[in-house]
Amino acid sequence: MGHQFTEHDAAEVPASPEEVWAAIATGPGIDSWFMGRNEVKPGADGIVRTVFGDYAPESPITEWDPARRFGYRSGQAPDGRFIAFEYLIEGRAGGSTVLRAVTSGFIPGDDWADEFEAMKLGGALYFASLVEYLTHFPGRFAAPVTAYGPPDPDWPRDRARLYQARIAAELACCDVEELAAAIRQSHVVWMQQEAARRSGFRVRARACPGMMGWTVSCR
């Protein structure tokens, strides 16, 4: 049967239209809030390429109007599966910008509901990360760090620890590579932004069961 979907998100951020454009339409900008490593070949005939492990899709750009409108769409699989992203940028008086995002696509199969629910949760997480990024770091780029751990037997407990406990003292003076190594070696990493600031980084935890990811932005 399958499911055709369209999801809408919107937020006003304290960033200029040009800064929002850099966040959604350049590789380093997308790296700062989305998954994987991203490359953008600019222009109406360009592509967006995302590398996440062995998964490296290339999506043709469908809308290219700098600082106003940007969109790209995956190819369509034989079973009809595809996903498309569109962003609308509207500058406001006082220097803020309204960003609207539309995610649409098709999930095939009779068991589409669970996948759709997971996709909605993931989409909400990434859009929230984009808003946080544009609120705190407009015009700057982050170094993405993605880490996996074993299945978590007590996710509510470890989620609470993740957000409440302090970062280990040795992380307070590490560089990005050391931070990535520490995350990979830890089942749960406890972080506090104040400790991270002392080392010249701001750390934002993004977590979901079975996966924990961090965006590390240089000051």
C-alpha positions in Angstrom: 0.0 0.0 0.0 2.5 2.6 1.1 2.2 6.1 2.4 2.6 9.5 0.7 3.5 12.2 3.2 4.2 15.9 3.6 5.6 17.4 6.8 5.9 21.1 7.6 8.3 22.9 10.0 8.8 26.6 10.6 10.8 28.8 13.0 12.0 32.4 13.3 15.7 32.6 14.0 18.1 35.5 14.9 20.1 35.1 11.7 20.2 36.9 8.3 18.8 35.2 5.2 22.4 34.8 3.9 23.4 33.0 7.1 20.3 30.7 6.8 21.2 30.0 3.2 24.7 29.1 4.2 23.3 26.6 6.8 21.0 24.8 4.4 22.6 25.1 1.0 26.4 24.5 1.6 28.2 21.4 2.6 29.8 22.8 5.8 26.5 24.4 6.8 24.5 21.2 6.4 27.3 19.3 8.3 26.7 21.6 11.3 23.2 20.3 12.0 22.4 17.3 9.8 23.7 13.7 9.6 26.9 12.6 7.8 29.3 14.6 5.7 27.6 16.7 3.0 28.7 18.2 -0.3 26.7 20.7 -2.4 27.4 21.3 -6.0 25.7 24.7 -6.3 23.3 25.9 -9.0 20.0 24.9 -10.5 21.6 21.8 -12.1 23.6 20.9 -8.9 23.4 18.0 -6.5 23.5 17.4 -2.7 25.6 14.4 -1.7 25.4 13.0 1.8 28.0 10.4 3.0 26.9 8.4 6.1 29.0 5.3 6.3 28.4 3.2 3.2 25.3 5.2 2.4 26.1 8.1 0.0 23.0 9.2 -1.9 23.1 12.0 -4.5 20.0 14.2 -4.8 19.5 16.6 -7.7 18.7 20.2 -6.7 15.2 21.2 -7.6 15.0 24.8 -6.3 17.9 27.3 -6.3 17.2 30.9 -5.5 20.0 32.1 -3.2 18.8 33.4 0.2 15.2 32.7 -0.8 14.5 29.1 -1.8 16.3 25.8 -1.9 15.2 22.3 -2.6 16.5 18.9 -3.5 14.9 15.5 -4.2 16.2 11.9 -4.1 15.8 9.6 -7.1 12.7 7.4 -7.1 13.3 3.7 -6.3 11.5 1.0 -8.3 9.0 0.6 -5.4 8.2 4.3 -5.5 10.3 5.4 -2.5 11.6 9.0 -2.6 12.2 11.9 -0.3 12.3 15.6 -1.1 13.3 18.7 1.0 12.3 22.3 0.3 13.3 25.4 2.3 11.7 28.8 2.1 13.6 31.8 3.6 11.9 35.1 4.5 13.9 38.0 6.0 12.2 40.1 8.7 12.8 43.6 10.0 15.4 43.7 12.8 17.7 41.1 11.3 15.7 37.9 12.0 14.6 35.3 9.4 11.6 33.0 9.1 12.7 29.5 7.8 10.0 27.1 6.5 10.9 23.5 5.7 8.7 21.0 3.8 9.7 17.4 3.7 7.7 15.1 1.4 8.0 11.7 -0.1 6.7 8.1 -0.3 7.3 5.1 1.9 6.3 1.8 0.3 4.9 -1.3 1.9 2.1 -2.2 4.3 4.4 -1.7 7.3 5.1 2.0 6.5 3.7 3.3 9.8 6.7 2.5 12.0 9.2 3.8 9.5 7.1 7.0 9.1 7.0 7.5 12.9 10.8 7.1 13.2 11.3 9.5 10.2 9.1 12.1 11.9 11.0 11.9 15.1 14.3 12.1 13.3 13.1 15.1 11.2 12.0 16.9 14.3 15.4 16.3 15.9 17.3 17.6 12.9 15.1 20.7 12.5 15.5 21.5 16.1 19.3 21.2 15.7 19.1 23.6 12.7 17.2 26.1 14.8 19.7 25.8 17.6 22.6 26.2 15.2 21.2 29.3 13.6 20.3 30.8 17.1 23.7 30.3 18.6 26.2 30.0 15.7 25.0 31.8 12.6 27.7 32.3 10.0 30.0 29.6 11.6 30.5 26.0 10.9 30.7 22.9 13.1 32.7 19.7 13.1 30.2 16.8 13.1 30.9 13.8 15.4 28.7 10.7 15.1 29.2 7.8 17.5 27.4 4.5 18.0 27.2 2.4 21.1 25.7 -1.0 21.9 22.0 -1.4 22.5 21.0 0.5 25.7 19.2 -1.7 28.2 18.0 1.3 30.3 17.5 4.3 27.9 15.4 6.5 30.2 18.1 6.3 32.9 21.0 7.0 30.5 19.1 9.8 28.8 18.7 11.5 32.1 22.4 11.0 32.9 23.4 12.4 29.5 21.7 15.7 30.2 22.3 16.0 33.9 25.8 14.8 34.7 29.0 16.7 34.2 31.5 16.1 31.5 34.6 14.2 32.6 37.4 16.5 33.6 39.8 15.3 31.0 37.4 16.4 28.2 37.7 20.0 29.4 40.9 20.6 27.5 40.7 18.2 24.5 40.5 19.0 20.8 37.9 17.8 18.4 39.7 14.5 17.6 40.2 13.7 21.3 36.5 14.4 21.9 35.5 12.1 19.0 37.7 9.3 20.4 36.2 9.7 23.9 32.7 9.5 22.5 33.5 6.4 20.5 35.0 4.7 23.5 32.1 5.5 25.9 28.8 3.8 26.2 27.3 7.0 27.7 29.2 10.3 27.8 28.1 13.0 30.2 28.6 16.5 29.1 28.1 20.0 30.5 28.4 23.0 28.2 30.4 25.1 30.7 33.2 22.6 30.9 33.3 22.3 27.1 33.4 26.1 26.7 36.6 26.2 28.8 38.3 24.2 26.0 37.0 26.4 23.2 34.0 24.2 22.2 30.3 24.3 22.6 28.9 20.8 22.7 25.2 20.0 22.0 24.1 16.4 22.7 21.6 14.9 20.2 20.6 11.5 21.3 18.1 8.7 20.5 17.9 5.1 21.6 20.8 3.1 20.1 22.6 6.2 18.8 24.1 9.3 20.3 25.4 12.1 18.2 27.1 15.4 19.0 27.7 18.6 17.1 30.9 20.3 18.2 31.2 23.9 17.2 34.5 25.8 17.5 34.3 29.1 19.3 
